[in-house]
Amino acid sequence: MRNRIREMRTGHGWSQAELALRLEVSRQTVNALERGRYDPSLPLAFRIARVLGAPIEAIFLDEEGEAGQPDS
């Protein structure tokens, strides 16, 4: 699953460590999320959306289609 976490994090001016602190996860987890090596649990996805101030659909992108667009 692709995501816009890095783009949104840098838009806030936060380091990976700062975002990790806000999410209550390790910096390594943030790095793995940004690189697409780790898909977050649903509770973590909601926490990411809340901290970044954006809907989940704007952060996580479907591999097949556009963000928030159902496959057809």
Phi and psi in degrees as GROMACS dihedral restraints (atoms count N, CA, C in turn):
[ dihedral_restraints ]
;  ai    aj    ak    al  type     phi  dphi    fc
    3     4     5     6     1   -81.0    20    10
    4     5     6     7     1   158.0    20    10
    6     7     8     9     1  -150.8    20    10
    7     8     9    10     1   168.4    20    10
    9    10    11    12     1  -111.9    20    10
   10    11    12    13     1    25.2    20    10
   12    13    14    15     1   -60.5    20    10
   13    14    15    16     1   -48.2    20    10
   15    16    17    18     1   -59.9    20    10
   16    17    18    19     1   -48.1    20    10
   18    19    20    21     1   -58.6    20    10
   19    20    21    22     1   -44.4    20    10
   21    22    23    24     1   -71.9    20    10
   22    23    24    25     1   -37.5    20    10
   24    25    26    27     1   -62.5    20    10
   25    26    27    28     1   -46.7    20    10
   27    28    29    30     1   -68.4    20    10
   28    29    30    31     1   -29.7    20    10
   30    31    32    33     1   -62.0    20    10
   31    32    33    34     1   -30.4    20    10
   33    34    35    36     1   -84.5    20    10
   34    35    36    37     1    -8.7    20    10
   36    37    38    39     1    77.5    20    10
   37    38    39    40     1    23.1    20    10
   39    40    41    42     1   -98.8    20    10
   40    41    42    43     1   145.7    20    10
   42    43    44    45     1   -80.4    20    10
   43    44    45    46     1   169.7    20    10
   45    46    47    48     1   -60.8    20    10
   46    47    48    49     1   -38.0    20    10
   48    49    50    51     1   -64.4    20    10
   49    50    51    52     1   -40.0    20    10
   51    52    53    54     1   -65.2    20    10
   52    53    54    55     1   -45.0    20    10
   54    55    56    57     1   -63.7    20    10
   55    56    57    58     1   -41.3    20    10
   57    58    59    60     1   -58.8    20    10
   58    59    60    61     1   -42.9    20    10
   60    61    62    63     1   -61.1    20    10
   61    62    63    64     1   -44.7    20    10
   63    64    65    66     1   -66.1    20    10
   64    65    66    67     1   -32.5    20    10
   66    67    68    69     1   -88.5    20    10
   67    68    69    70     1   -11.1    20    10
   69    70    71    72     1    62.6    20    10
   70    71    72    73     1    44.7    20    10
   72    73    74    75     1  -132.6    20    10
   73    74    75    76     1   175.6    20    10
   75    76    77    78     1   -81.0    20    10
   76    77    78    79     1   160.2    20    10
   78    79    80    81     1   -62.7    20    10
   79    80    81    82     1   -34.0    20    10
   81    82    83    84     1   -62.9    20    10
   82    83    84    85     1   -35.2    20    10
   84    85    86    87     1   -65.5    20    10
   85    86    87    88     1   -43.7    20    10
   87    88    89    90     1   -61.3    20    10
   88    89    90    91     1   -43.4    20    10
   90    91    92    93     1   -60.2    20    10
   91    92    93    94     1   -46.0    20    10
   93    94    95    96     1   -64.4    20    10
   94    95    96    97     1   -38.7    20    10
   96    97    98    99     1   -61.9    20    10
   97    98    99   100     1   -48.6    20    10
   99   100   101   102     1   -63.2    20    10
  100   101   102   103     1   -33.6    20    10
  102   103   104   105     1   -84.7    20    10
  103   104   105   106     1    -3.8    20    10
  105   106   107   108     1    75.3    20    10
  106   107   108   109     1    19.0    20    10
  108   109   110   111     1   -91.6    20    10
  109   110   111   112     1    -5.6    20    10
  111   112   113   114     1  -146.7    20    10
  112   113   114   115     1   125.6    20    10
  114   115   116   117     1   -94.9    20    10
  115   116   117   118     1   128.6    20    10
  117   118   119   120     1   -72.6    20    10
  118   119   120   121     1   155.3    20    10
  120   121   122   123     1   -66.6    20    10
  121   122   123   124     1   164.0    20    10
  123   124   125   126     1   -60.3    20    10
  124   125   126   127     1   -45.0    20    10
  126   127   128   129     1   -60.0    20    10
  127   128   129   130     1   -38.8    20    10
  129   130   131   132     1   -68.7    20    10
  130   131   132   133     1   -38.6    20    10
  132   133   134   135     1   -59.6    20    10
  133   134   135   136     1   -42.2    20    10
  135   136   137   138     1   -65.8    20    10
  136   137   138   139     1   -38.4    20    10
  138   139   140   141     1   -65.5    20    10
  139   140   141   142     1   -41.3    20    10
  141   142   143   144     1   -59.7    20    10
  142   143   144   145     1   -46.5    20    10
  144   145   146   147     1   -61.2    20    10
  145   146   147   148     1   -43.3    20    10
  147   148   149   150     1   -64.1    20    10
  148   149   150   151     1   -46.0    20    10
  150   151   152   153     1   -66.6    20    10
  151   152   153   154     1   -40.5    20    10
  153   154   155   156     1   -81.5    20    10
  154   155   156   157     1   -10.3    20    10
  156   157   158   159     1    69.3    20    10
  157   158   159   160     1    39.0    20    10
  159   160   161   162     1  -143.8    20    10
  160   161   162   163     1   154.4    20    10
  162   163   164   165     1   -67.9    20    10
  163   164   165   166     1   150.9    20    10
  165   166   167   168     1   -51.7    20    10
  166   167   168   169     1   -41.8    20    10
  168   169   170   171     1   -62.4    20    10
  169   170   171   172     1   -24.0    20    10
  171   172   173   174     1   -83.2    20    10
  172   173   174   175     1   -15.4    20    10
  174   175   176   177     1  -100.2    20    10
  175   176   177   178     1   -46.2    20    10
  177   178   179   180     1  -102.6    20    10
  178   179   180   181     1   128.2    20    10
  180   181   182   183     1  -110.1    20    10
  181   182   183   184     1   135.5    20    10
  183   184   185   186     1   -67.4    20    10
  184   185   186   187     1   132.2    20    10
  186   187   188   189     1   -58.8    20    10
  187   188   189   190     1   -33.3    20    10
  189   190   191   192     1   -85.7    20    10
  190   191   192   193     1   -34.7    20    10
  192   193   194   195     1  -133.5    20    10
  193   194   195   196     1  -159.4    20    10
  195   196   197   198     1   -83.5    20    10
  196   197   198   199     1   164.2    20    10
  198   199   200   201     1   -60.9    20    10
  199   200   201   202     1   129.6    20    10
  201   202   203   204     1    71.8    20    10
  202   203   204   205     1     5.8    20    10
  204   205   206   207     1  -102.6    20    10
  205   206   207   208     1   128.9    20    10
  207   208   209   210     1   -69.3    20    10
  208   209   210   211     1   149.0    20    10
  210   211   212   213     1   -69.0    20    10
  211   212   213   214     1   141.9    20    10
